[in-house]
Amino acid sequence: MKTPNFDFMGKRTIAMVLSGVLLAVALGSFAMNGLNMGLDFTGGSLIEVGFEQEVDLEEVRAHLNDAGYINGTVQYFGSNRDVLVRMPPQADIDQSSLGDEIFDSLEAHFAGVELRQSNFVGPAVGEELTEDGGLALLAALIVVMLYILVRFTKQFSVGAVAALAHDVIITLGFFSLFQWTFDLTVLAALLAVIGYSLNDTIVVSDRIRENFRRIRKGTPVEVINQSLNQTLGRTLVTSMTTLFVLLALLFAGGEVIRGFAMALSIGVVVGTYSSMYVAANLLLVMKITREDLLVPEPEEENPEGSYP
């Protein structure tokens, strides 16, 4: 099969502008909107109820507000008869019984209401999960940087970590911009994005290093372009097969797994892009050369003309 010959690095300026715009939008959204943290992190009660007939969400919200349960979110959960209520801690109400009280209130107002599940997360647990989640992401990035530094060089290490941070920030930016719920399943997806993007970046970096050592004549741009074209088929096959599975989970997996599938789908697309245009582009910015990647020749113990 003939290797394609796309000029990836010829479009690197456009890619840098695109990444800059996406990062600016993501960071701006963080500053203005923050993340819509789920009950896993904020604490509160989650109640899933089923109705005999289709119900209007506005009517449910109005009833809960009139009953004194404020700042909660009400949404459909799979169908127009299944409703999910997320309620933060309420003043002057025992938080451990909040879910039961909300269900009793709904049962008294709507006919034929069935309780599917009722879960409670304390605020202390939510705060601990938030801190642990942030530390997990930071630890993953540090370990990745050390691993790439040992396996390759400092240029590859900086490029890989920059690409991973790029992927995580942009993925979180989508959740902040559209105010999708950020919970533990989304955090797990972010860690999976780091692993997926790292694997793709290592494959590309390995081929770049190999070609720098093998090709004696050729500019860094030409060597990197050739490396990206050689790994393009493998990258696309891996990304597309993974994405097909994630899209199936997104559209057919139900509400519980939707955040995970959404975060990982965005991460796969952005991670594929960053392995080519962020990690590889930074190698050029840091002026990598063939000499940086040559294996040092071992010194002879007794060179000619010397005496032990």
N, C-alpha and C positions, 0 to 999 in steps of 0.2 A: 504493500500500500504506500503510495507516494505521500511524503510529508508535506503538509500545507505550508504556505509561505506568506503568512499574514504579518504585516508590519505593526506589531503590538506597541513597541516602544515609540513608533512614530506618532502615536496618539496619546503619549504619556502626559502631555500638557493638558489636554482635554480631560483626561482621567483625574489629574490632580485637582482641576477646577471642580469637577463633579464631586469628588470626595470632600473637598473643602466646603462645598455648598451643603452636602448632606450632613456633615459634622456640625456645621454652623446651625442648621435647622434643628438638629437633635439637641445640641447644647442649649439653644435658645428655648426650645420647648421644655427642657428640664428646668431652666430658670423661671419660666412663666407658669408652667402647669404642674411640674413635678411628675411623679408616677402615681397612677391609681392603684395604690397598694391594696392587695387582697386581705382577707381576714387572717391569713396565715401570719401576716406581719403587723397588722394594726390591732388584732384582737377583736372579739365580738361574736355574733351568732350567725350561723348559716342555716336557713330553713328551706327545705324543698317540700312543696305541697302540690297535690293534684286536685283538679276540679272536674266535676262531672261534665261540664260544658265549657266551651271557649269563654275566656274571661278577658276583660279589658284591663290592661296593666295600669292605666290612669285611675281606674276605679279602685284597684288594690292600693295604689300609692296614696290616694286621697283618704281611704279608710285608715291606713296606718298612721298618717299624719294627724288625722282627727283623734285617733286613739292615743296620741302622745309619743309614737315611735318615729323619731325624726332622723334625717340624714342617712337613711337606708337606701339601698338600691334594689329595684324590683325588675326582673327580666324573665323572659320565657326561657324554658329549659328543655329544648327539644321539640315541643309542640305548644299550641296556644292554650292547652289545658294544664300544662305543667309550668309552675312558676317557682323561681328561685329568689329568695329574699336574703340579702346580706345586710345585717344591722350592726352598726358599731355600738360600743357600750353606751347605755343610757343612764342618765342621772337618776338617783333614787330608785333604781330597779336592781334586784339581785341578778347579776350577769349570768350566773349558772342556770337560772330558770327563765332567762329572757326568751329563748326559743319557744318554750312551752307556752309562755304568756302570749306571744305573737300568734301562735297557732290557735290558741283558745279564742283570741279576738277575731281571727279570720273565720273560724268555725261558727262563731255566733252570728257573723254578718253574711256569710256566703253558705249556701246549702251544698251538702255533699262534698265537703273538703276533706281530703285524706293527707295525713302527714307521711311523707316519704323518708325524710331524714332531718335530724336536728343536731348540729354540732356547735360546740363552744370553744373558743380559743381565748385564753387570758391575755391581757395586755403585756404582762411580763414575758410570757412565752413569745409573743409577737416581736417584742423588742430584741429578745435574744436571737430569734431567727433572722431578723434584719442584720444584726451585727455579724452573725456567723456566715450569712450569705455573702456579705461584702468581703469578709476575710477569705472566703473560699475562692471568689473571683480573683482577688489580689494574689493569693498564694499560687493559683494556677498560672497566672501571667509570669510570676517570678520564676517558678520551676521551669516553665517553657523557655524563658530567656537563658537560664543556666544550661539547659539541655542543648539548645542551639549553639550556645557559646562554646561548649565542649565539643560538639560534633562538627561545627563549621568554624566560622570566624565571627568577630564582633559585628561586622557589617551585616551578616545574615541574622545574627541575634537581634540587633536593633530592628531590622526589617520585619522579622517574624512577629516580634512583640507589638510593633506599630500596627501590623496588619490585624492582629488579634484584637487589640484595643479598638481599632477602626470598626471591626465587625460588631463587637459588643456594644459600642456607643451608638452605632446606627440602628442596630436591632432594638435597643432600649428606646431610641428616639421615636421609632414607630409606635411603641407602646405609650410613650408620653404624649405624642402628637394626637393620637386617636383615643387616648384615655382607655385603652384596653386594660383589663385587670391584670396586675402583676402579682403572681402568687408563687408558691414553691415549685409548681410544675414549670413555670416560665424560667425560674432560676435554674432548674435542672436542664432546661433547653439551652440556656446560655452557656453552661459548662460543656454541654455536648457540642455547641457551636465552636467553642475554643478547641476541643479535640478534633473536630472535623476540619476546621480551617488549618490547624497545625499540620495535620496529615497531608493536606493538599500542598501547603507551603513547603514541607520537607521534600516532597517528591520533586517539585519544581526546583528547589534550591540544590538538591543533589544533582540534577541534570545540568544546572548552570555551572556548578563546581566542576563536574566531569568535563564539560565542553571547554571551560576556560583552560583546563590542563591539556586537553587533547588538541584544540585548535590553536595553532601557533600564530596564524595570521588572521586578523579580524578584530574589529573594534569591540569594546564591551557591549555596545548597542546591538551589533550583529550577533554576537555570541548569545546574549540574552534572548533576542528574537528567535534564534534557531532553537534554543532550549524550550521556550514556550510553545513553539510549533510542534516540537517533538512530543511534548507531554499533553498537548491539547486534546487528543483523542481520549486518553485515559481520564483526563479531568472532566470532560463533558459526559462520558459514559457514567462515571461515578456520581457526578452531580445530578444528572437527569434521573437515574434509577432511584437515588435517594429522594429526590424531589417528588417523583411519582407516588412513592409510598407515603410521604408526608402530606401530599394533597389529598390522598385517599383518607388519611386520618382526619384531616382538616374538615372535609365535607361530609364524611360518613362516621366519624368517630364519636360524635356527640359533644356536648358542651364541656364536659369534665376535662377532656384532652385537647380542646380547641386552642387554648393559649399555648400549650406546649408545641403543638403542630404549627401554629402560626409563627412563633418565635424561631423554631428550627428551620422552617421554610425560608423565612427572610434571611436567617443566618447562612444557609447553604448558598443562596444566590449571592449575597454580599461576600461570603468567604471565598467563593470561586473567583469573583472579580478581584478581591484583594490579593490573592495569591499571585495573580499576574501583574496587577497594576499598582499595588502598594508595596509589597515586599520586594518585588523585582525593581520597581522604580527607585526605591531608596538605595539599592545597590549602586545605581548610577549617580544618585545625589551624593553618596559617600565616596564616589570615585574609586570603585573597586577595580583592581587590575589583575592580570594573570599571575603576577608575582605574589600577590596576597594569598593565592590558593595553591601554590606549588608545595609539594612535600619536600622538606629539607633532606638533602642527601646525608646519609650517615658518614661520620668521619672514620677514616681508617685508623686502626689502633697503632700500626707500625708503618707509616707511609715510607715510600722509597727515599733512601738517603738519611733516615733518622735511625737512632740507636735506642734500644730499650734502656 
